[in-house]
Amino acid sequence: MAKKDSFKEQLRRTLRRDLWIVLAPSILLVGAAFAVTFYFIKPAPPKTLVLAAAQDEGGFRYFARRYQEILARHGVTLEIRGTKGSLTSLELLTQEESGVDVAFVQSGSFSGEDKAARIVSLGGLTHIPLWIFYRGEPIDDVRELRGKRIAVGATESGTYALALTLLKANGVEKAPTELLSLERDDALARLKRGEIDAVFFVASAEAPFLQKLAVEPGLRLLGFARGEAYVRRFPYLSRLVLPRGVLNLAADVPERDVVLLAPTANLVARDSLHPALAYLLLRAASEVHGGPGLLDRAGEFPTSLVADPPLSSEARRYYQSGTPFLHRYLPFWAANLVDRLWLMLVPIIALLVPLGRAVPALYQWRVRSRIFRWYARLKEIEIQLEESPARPQLEEMLQRLDEAEHAVNHIPMPLAYAENLYFFREHVDIVRRRIVRRLSGSTEAPAASAPLVV
């Protein structure tokens, strides 16, 4: 009984060793695949996002609050960082220590190869026209402002950059023209008091203060008679027509169609922005900017056509295929979780499928190999038998067969593979019978003399 228990214990140890020898490389391979996959998959998105937006430019403050409400519904807190203009917002976006993740900027503000490697666009959001209100006789172009006192916005603003570009293009930025860097509200107050002659600012056509300003006595809205020429020179601008009476039908303001030049509000981000947050921001952009406006058509925005800088890969997929499948039907957190799990499981499953076939085959080969190597001794005896050995050699062959059979009988073997033991014993008996017949002096049939085939 003790010997039987010892054999069983030996069998268990051998089987465990075989199993680990086969499984250990597979486990290490799957672990390596998991580690590599985890390295390339972004972690879960942060719960807080920081947005830089100019407070008095292009309606950015209003848009930021709308985005804040939408993201809050999905469990993401949007912190709004107020800035003095698009240039400041871009600068914060390039500074790692600023903590800013995304920003609203005016098209045409982006420049410089040093920023190109770190900032990507999520698309254009809406037209934000350039408005030029002035005092005096009617004029139809910026060049007629030569020698005037002009408020061109804060130096960090997109308004300032655009105003300076247009004034320089017409050669009217130098003396006697006086350029004043003033905040919008201060500039408008001075214009109403007659302390300056004209003011430049960028704002959405739906801005409430704009409709009040349009009916202010003594103020006129400048139109761009050469609007098409400006658009050809500066591709980030669009030529728009403000229809007669659209700002105030009762007062018929404006009293004629006015040609405006309009940059676009762009949503830009660091290239390290989490893909899930990029899709969430794009969904918010579609909700906020997808409807019609005084100057925008329904479905015109958001758009990839005015992206500056180049689009991110997520934005490109969004504009080509729309919202990802899972994000259409699952809450934000659930869609993101499934996305990450799926990306992690795909390469691992691709590895497990061939391993699922290879591991059993390898285990089976290892177990059977303990018996198969004894066939070499059996084959050796059979070949020697064909050389007509003498009686002492035949007896020695029988002894070697008995030793081989005894050794094989004590090989630990799972029951599922025990048939291999009995096959070997049958083959041993075949050779043993041939040797016994030789010893008895009998003659074998030619068919029996054929070598054993394994």
C-alpha positions as CSV (number, residue, x, y, z in Angstrom):
1,M,0.0,0.0,0.0
2,A,2.8,2.4,0.9
3,K,4.5,1.7,-2.5
4,K,1.2,2.3,-4.3
5,D,0.7,5.7,-2.4
6,S,4.3,6.6,-3.2
7,F,3.7,6.0,-6.9
8,K,0.6,8.1,-6.9
9,E,2.4,10.9,-5.2
10,Q,5.2,10.7,-7.8
11,L,2.6,10.7,-10.5
12,R,1.0,13.9,-9.1
13,R,4.4,15.6,-8.8
14,T,5.4,14.7,-12.3
15,L,2.1,15.9,-13.8
16,R,2.4,19.2,-11.9
17,R,5.9,19.7,-13.2
18,D,4.9,18.9,-16.8
19,L,1.9,21.2,-16.5
20,W,4.0,24.1,-15.2
21,I,6.8,23.5,-17.8
22,V,4.2,23.9,-20.5
23,L,2.1,26.6,-19.0
24,A,4.8,28.9,-17.6
25,P,6.0,30.2,-21.0
26,S,2.4,30.7,-22.1
27,I,1.6,32.7,-18.9
28,L,4.7,34.8,-19.3
29,L,3.8,35.4,-23.0
30,V,0.3,36.5,-22.1
31,G,1.6,38.7,-19.3
32,A,4.1,40.4,-21.7
33,A,1.3,41.0,-24.2
34,F,-0.9,42.5,-21.4
35,A,1.9,44.7,-20.2
36,V,2.7,46.0,-23.8
37,T,-1.0,46.6,-24.5
38,F,-1.5,48.4,-21.2
39,Y,1.5,50.6,-22.0
40,F,0.0,51.8,-25.3
41,I,-3.6,52.2,-24.0
42,K,-4.3,55.5,-22.3
43,P,-5.5,55.3,-18.7
44,A,-9.0,56.3,-17.6
45,P,-9.8,59.9,-18.5
46,P,-9.4,62.5,-15.7
47,K,-12.6,63.8,-14.1
48,T,-11.5,67.4,-14.5
49,L,-10.7,69.4,-17.6
50,V,-9.4,73.0,-17.8
51,L,-10.6,75.3,-20.6
52,A,-8.9,78.6,-21.4
53,A,-11.3,81.2,-22.9
54,A,-11.1,84.9,-23.5
55,Q,-13.8,86.7,-21.4
56,D,-14.6,89.5,-23.9
57,E,-13.9,87.8,-27.3
58,G,-16.2,86.0,-29.7
59,G,-18.8,84.9,-27.2
60,F,-16.2,82.5,-25.7
61,R,-17.4,83.0,-22.1
62,Y,-21.0,82.0,-23.1
63,F,-19.8,79.0,-25.0
64,A,-17.6,77.9,-22.1
65,R,-20.6,77.9,-19.7
66,R,-22.6,75.8,-22.1
67,Y,-19.8,73.3,-22.4
68,Q,-19.5,73.2,-18.6
69,E,-23.2,72.3,-18.3
70,I,-22.9,69.5,-20.9
71,L,-19.8,67.9,-19.5
72,A,-21.2,68.0,-16.0
73,R,-24.0,65.7,-17.2
74,H,-21.4,63.1,-18.0
75,G,-19.5,63.4,-14.7
76,V,-16.7,65.7,-16.0
77,T,-15.9,69.0,-14.3
78,L,-14.9,71.7,-16.7
79,E,-12.9,74.5,-15.0
80,I,-12.9,77.8,-17.0
81,R,-9.7,79.8,-17.0
82,G,-10.4,83.4,-18.1
83,T,-7.8,85.0,-20.3
84,K,-7.4,88.4,-22.0
85,G,-7.5,86.9,-25.5
86,S,-6.8,84.0,-27.9
87,L,-3.0,84.7,-27.9
88,T,-2.9,84.3,-24.1
89,S,-5.1,81.1,-24.3
90,L,-2.7,79.6,-26.8
91,E,0.3,80.5,-24.7
92,L,-1.2,78.8,-21.7
93,L,-2.0,75.7,-23.8
94,T,1.7,75.4,-24.7
95,Q,2.9,75.7,-21.1
96,E,2.9,72.3,-19.3
97,E,2.7,73.8,-15.9
98,S,-0.4,75.9,-16.7
99,G,-2.7,72.9,-16.4
100,V,-4.8,74.1,-19.3
101,D,-6.1,71.2,-21.5
102,V,-8.2,72.9,-24.2
103,A,-8.9,76.5,-25.3
104,F,-11.2,78.6,-27.5
105,V,-9.2,80.6,-30.0
106,Q,-9.9,82.7,-32.9
107,S,-8.7,81.5,-36.3
108,G,-5.6,83.2,-37.5
109,S,-4.2,83.4,-34.0
110,F,-2.2,80.2,-34.4
111,S,1.3,80.5,-35.7
112,G,4.7,79.1,-35.0
113,E,6.2,75.6,-35.6
114,D,7.2,75.3,-32.0
115,K,3.5,75.0,-31.1
116,A,2.6,72.7,-34.0
117,A,4.0,69.7,-32.2
118,R,2.0,70.2,-29.1
119,I,-1.4,71.6,-30.2
120,V,-4.1,70.0,-32.3
121,S,-7.5,71.2,-33.4
122,L,-10.9,69.7,-32.6
123,G,-12.5,71.8,-35.4
124,G,-14.1,75.1,-36.1
125,L,-17.1,76.0,-34.0
126,T,-18.9,79.1,-35.4
127,H,-18.3,82.3,-37.3
128,I,-17.4,85.2,-35.1
129,P,-17.5,88.3,-37.3
130,L,-15.3,91.3,-37.1
131,W,-17.4,94.3,-36.3
132,I,-16.2,97.8,-36.9
133,F,-18.3,100.6,-35.6
134,Y,-17.4,104.2,-36.4
135,R,-18.5,107.8,-36.2
136,G,-18.7,110.1,-39.2
137,E,-19.7,110.0,-42.9
138,P,-20.4,106.5,-44.5
139,I,-17.3,104.6,-45.6
140,D,-16.9,101.2,-47.2
141,D,-13.4,100.0,-46.3
142,V,-10.8,99.9,-43.7
143,R,-8.4,102.1,-45.8
144,E,-10.7,105.1,-45.2
145,L,-9.9,105.0,-41.5
146,R,-6.5,106.6,-42.1
147,G,-5.8,109.3,-39.5
148,K,-8.5,108.2,-37.1
149,R,-8.4,107.2,-33.5
150,I,-9.1,103.5,-33.5
151,A,-9.5,101.0,-30.6
152,V,-8.1,97.7,-31.7
153,G,-8.6,95.5,-28.6
154,A,-6.2,94.2,-25.9
155,T,-2.8,93.3,-27.2
156,E,-3.3,89.6,-26.2
157,S,-6.6,89.3,-28.1
158,G,-7.4,87.8,-31.4
159,T,-9.2,91.1,-32.2
160,Y,-5.9,93.0,-31.9
161,A,-4.0,90.5,-34.2
162,L,-6.8,90.7,-36.8
163,A,-7.2,94.4,-36.7
164,L,-3.4,95.0,-37.0
165,T,-3.3,92.6,-40.0
166,L,-6.1,94.4,-41.9
167,L,-4.8,97.9,-41.1
168,K,-1.2,96.9,-42.2
169,A,-2.5,95.4,-45.4
170,N,-4.1,98.8,-46.2
171,G,-1.1,100.8,-45.0
172,V,-3.1,102.8,-42.4
173,E,-1.6,101.6,-39.2
174,K,1.1,104.3,-39.0
175,A,0.7,108.0,-38.0
176,P,-1.3,110.0,-38.2
177,T,-3.6,107.0,-37.4
178,E,-3.7,106.4,-33.6
179,L,-4.2,102.8,-32.5
180,L,-5.5,102.3,-29.0
181,S,-5.2,99.0,-27.1
182,L,-8.4,99.1,-25.1
183,E,-10.8,96.5,-23.7
184,R,-14.1,96.2,-25.5
185,D,-16.4,97.8,-23.0
186,D,-14.0,100.7,-22.4
187,A,-13.6,101.2,-26.1
188,L,-17.4,101.2,-26.8
189,A,-18.0,103.7,-23.9
190,R,-15.4,106.0,-25.4
191,L,-16.8,105.6,-28.9
192,K,-20.3,106.6,-27.6
193,R,-18.8,109.7,-25.9
194,G,-17.0,110.7,-29.1
195,E,-13.5,110.2,-27.6
196,I,-12.4,107.8,-30.4
197,D,-13.5,107.4,-34.0
198,A,-13.8,103.7,-34.5
199,V,-13.6,100.4,-32.6
200,F,-12.8,96.9,-33.7
201,F,-14.1,93.8,-31.9
202,V,-15.0,90.2,-32.6
203,A,-18.3,88.9,-31.4
204,S,-21.1,86.5,-32.3
205,A,-23.9,88.0,-34.3
206,E,-26.3,86.9,-31.5
207,A,-24.6,88.9,-28.8
208,P,-27.2,91.0,-27.0
209,F,-25.0,94.0,-26.6
210,L,-24.4,94.1,-30.4
211,Q,-28.1,94.6,-31.2
212,K,-28.2,97.5,-28.7
213,L,-25.1,99.0,-30.2
214,A,-26.5,98.7,-33.7
215,V,-29.3,101.2,-32.9
216,E,-27.0,103.7,-31.0
217,P,-27.5,107.1,-32.6
218,G,-24.4,108.4,-34.4
219,L,-22.8,105.1,-34.9
220,R,-22.4,103.2,-38.2
221,L,-21.3,99.7,-39.0
222,L,-18.5,99.4,-41.6
223,G,-19.0,97.0,-44.5
224,F,-16.2,95.5,-46.5
225,A,-16.8,96.4,-50.2
226,R,-13.7,94.4,-51.1
227,G,-14.6,91.5,-48.9
228,E,-13.7,88.8,-51.5
229,A,-10.2,90.3,-51.9
230,Y,-9.6,90.0,-48.1
231,V,-10.7,86.4,-48.1
232,R,-8.3,85.5,-50.9
233,R,-5.5,87.2,-49.0
234,F,-6.3,85.7,-45.6
235,P,-7.8,82.2,-46.0
236,Y,-8.8,81.9,-42.3
237,L,-11.4,84.6,-42.9
238,S,-14.9,84.1,-44.4
239,R,-17.0,86.6,-46.4
240,L,-20.5,86.9,-44.9
241,V,-23.5,89.1,-45.7
242,L,-25.4,90.5,-42.8
243,P,-28.9,90.9,-44.3
244,R,-30.8,94.2,-44.1
245,G,-32.9,94.4,-40.9
246,V,-31.6,91.2,-39.3
247,L,-30.3,92.9,-36.1
248,N,-33.5,94.9,-35.5
249,L,-36.5,94.4,-37.8
250,A,-38.5,97.2,-36.2
251,A,-35.7,99.8,-36.7
252,D,-34.6,98.2,-40.0
253,V,-31.0,97.7,-38.7
254,P,-28.9,97.5,-40.6
255,E,-30.6,99.6,-43.3
256,R,-28.8,97.7,-46.1
257,D,-27.0,94.4,-46.6
258,V,-23.5,94.6,-45.0
259,V,-20.5,92.5,-46.1
260,L,-18.6,91.3,-43.0
261,L,-15.3,89.5,-42.6
262,A,-15.4,86.6,-40.1
263,P,-12.8,84.4,-38.5
264,T,-14.0,81.3,-36.8
265,A,-13.9,80.2,-33.2
266,N,-11.8,77.1,-33.0
267,L,-11.5,74.5,-30.2
268,V,-7.9,73.5,-29.8
269,A,-6.3,71.1,-27.4
270,R,-3.0,69.6,-26.3
271,D,-2.0,66.5,-28.3
272,S,-2.0,64.6,-25.0
273,L,-5.8,65.1,-24.4
274,H,-7.4,61.8,-23.6
275,P,-9.3,60.4,-26.6
276,A,-12.5,59.9,-24.5
277,L,-12.5,63.6,-23.5
278,A,-11.9,64.6,-27.1
279,Y,-15.0,62.8,-28.2
280,L,-17.0,64.2,-25.3
281,L,-16.0,67.8,-26.3
282,L,-16.9,67.1,-29.9
283,R,-20.3,65.9,-28.9
284,A,-20.7,69.1,-26.8
285,A,-19.6,71.2,-29.8
286,S,-22.3,69.5,-32.0
287,E,-24.9,70.3,-29.4
288,V,-23.9,73.9,-28.8
289,H,-23.0,74.9,-32.4
290,G,-25.0,72.6,-34.6
291,G,-28.1,74.7,-34.9
292,P,-28.8,77.7,-37.2
293,G,-27.9,81.3,-36.3
294,L,-28.1,84.7,-37.8
295,L,-25.1,84.0,-40.0
296,D,-24.6,80.2,-39.6
297,R,-26.6,77.5,-41.4
298,A,-27.9,74.5,-39.5
299,G,-25.4,71.7,-39.5
300,E,-22.6,74.0,-40.8
301,F,-20.7,73.7,-37.5
302,P,-18.7,72.2,-36.0
303,T,-16.6,71.6,-39.0
304,S,-13.2,70.2,-40.0
305,L,-12.9,72.6,-42.9
306,V,-11.4,75.5,-41.0
307,A,-9.2,73.5,-38.6
308,D,-6.2,75.5,-37.5
309,P,-3.9,73.8,-36.4
310,P,-4.3,70.4,-38.0
311,L,-7.1,68.1,-36.7
312,S,-6.4,65.5,-34.0
313,S,-6.9,61.9,-35.0
314,E,-10.1,61.6,-32.8
315,A,-11.6,64.7,-34.5
316,R,-10.8,63.4,-37.9
317,R,-12.6,60.1,-37.1
318,Y,-15.5,62.0,-35.6
319,Y,-16.1,64.2,-38.7
320,Q,-15.8,61.2,-40.9
321,S,-17.9,58.6,-39.0
322,G,-19.7,60.6,-36.3
323,T,-19.9,59.6,-32.6
324,P,-18.3,56.2,-31.8
325,F,-20.8,53.4,-31.6
326,L,-20.5,52.7,-27.8
327,H,-20.7,56.4,-27.0
328,R,-24.1,56.6,-28.8
329,Y,-25.8,54.1,-26.5
330,L,-23.9,54.0,-23.3
331,P,-23.1,56.6,-20.6
332,F,-19.7,58.2,-21.0
333,W,-18.0,56.3,-18.2
334,A,-19.4,52.9,-19.4
335,A,-18.5,53.5,-23.0
336,N,-15.0,54.5,-22.0
337,L,-14.6,51.4,-19.7
338,V,-15.8,49.0,-22.5
339,D,-13.5,50.8,-25.0
340,R,-10.4,50.3,-22.8
341,L,-11.3,46.7,-21.9
342,W,-11.9,45.8,-25.5
343,L,-8.6,47.3,-26.6
344,M,-6.8,45.4,-23.9
345,L,-8.6,42.1,-24.6
346,V,-8.2,42.0,-28.4
347,P,-4.4,41.4,-28.6
348,I,-4.6,39.0,-25.6
349,I,-7.4,37.0,-27.2
350,A,-5.5,37.0,-30.5
351,L,-2.6,35.4,-28.5
352,L,-4.8,33.0,-26.5
353,V,-6.4,31.4,-29.5
354,P,-3.2,29.9,-30.9
355,L,-1.9,29.1,-27.4
356,G,-5.2,27.2,-26.7
357,R,-4.2,24.9,-29.5
358,A,-0.5,24.7,-28.9
359,V,-0.5,24.2,-25.1
360,P,-2.5,20.9,-25.1
361,A,-0.4,19.6,-28.0
362,L,2.8,20.4,-26.3
363,Y,1.6,18.8,-23.0
364,Q,0.6,15.7,-24.9
365,W,4.0,15.5,-26.6
366,R,5.8,15.9,-23.3
367,V,3.8,13.1,-21.7
368,R,4.1,10.7,-24.6
369,S,7.8,11.5,-25.1
370,R,8.6,9.5,-21.9
371,I,7.5,6.3,-23.7
372,F,8.5,7.2,-27.2
373,R,12.2,7.4,-26.3
374,W,12.0,3.7,-25.3
375,Y,11.1,2.8,-28.8
376,A,14.7,3.6,-29.8
377,R,15.9,0.6,-27.6
378,L,13.2,-1.6,-29.0
379,K,14.2,-0.7,-32.5
380,E,17.8,-1.4,-31.7
381,I,17.0,-4.9,-30.5
382,E,14.9,-5.6,-33.5
383,I,17.7,-4.6,-35.9
384,Q,20.1,-6.8,-34.0
385,L,17.6,-9.6,-34.4
386,E,17.9,-9.4,-38.1
387,E,21.6,-10.1,-37.9
388,S,21.1,-13.8,-36.8
389,P,22.5,-13.5,-33.3
390,A,23.7,-16.5,-31.3
391,R,21.8,-17.9,-28.3
392,P,23.7,-15.9,-25.6
393,Q,22.9,-12.7,-27.5
394,L,19.2,-13.7,-27.8
395,E,19.0,-14.3,-24.1
396,E,20.6,-10.9,-23.5
397,M,18.0,-9.3,-25.8
398,L,15.2,-10.9,-23.7
399,Q,16.7,-9.4,-20.6
400,R,16.9,-6.0,-22.1
401,L,13.3,-6.2,-23.2
402,D,12.2,-7.2,-19.6
403,E,14.2,-4.2,-18.2
404,A,12.6,-1.8,-20.8
405,E,9.1,-3.1,-20.0
406,H,9.7,-2.8,-16.3
407,A,11.0,0.7,-16.6
408,V,8.1,1.8,-18.8
409,N,5.5,0.3,-16.4
410,H,6.9,2.6,-13.7
411,I,6.7,5.9,-15.8
412,P,4.1,8.3,-14.2
413,M,1.4,8.5,-16.8
414,P,-2.1,10.2,-16.7
415,L,-5.0,7.9,-17.3
416,A,-5.9,9.8,-20.4
417,Y,-2.6,8.7,-22.0
418,A,-2.3,5.2,-20.4
419,E,-3.1,3.6,-23.8
420,N,0.4,4.5,-24.9
421,L,1.8,2.2,-22.1
422,Y,-0.2,-0.7,-23.4
423,F,0.7,0.0,-27.0
424,F,4.4,-0.2,-26.0
425,R,3.9,-3.5,-24.1
426,E,2.2,-5.0,-27.2
427,H,5.2,-4.0,-29.3
428,V,7.5,-5.5,-26.7
429,D,5.6,-8.7,-26.9
430,I,5.9,-8.8,-30.7
431,V,9.7,-8.6,-30.4
432,R,9.8,-11.0,-27.5
433,R,7.9,-13.7,-29.4
434,R,10.3,-13.4,-32.3
435,I,13.3,-13.9,-29.9
436,V,11.6,-16.9,-28.2
437,R,10.9,-18.5,-31.6
438,R,14.6,-18.0,-32.5
439,L,15.6,-19.6,-29.2
440,S,13.3,-22.6,-29.8
441,G,14.8,-23.0,-33.3
442,S,11.5,-22.3,-35.2
443,T,11.5,-20.5,-38.5
444,E,9.6,-17.2,-38.8
445,A,7.3,-16.4,-41.7
446,P,8.7,-13.7,-44.0
447,A,5.9,-11.3,-43.0
448,A,6.9,-11.5,-39.3
449,S,10.5,-10.5,-40.1
450,A,9.4,-7.0,-41.2
451,P,10.9,-4.3,-38.9
452,L,8.6,-2.8,-36.3
453,V,7.2,0.5,-37.5
454,V,6.6,3.1,-34.8
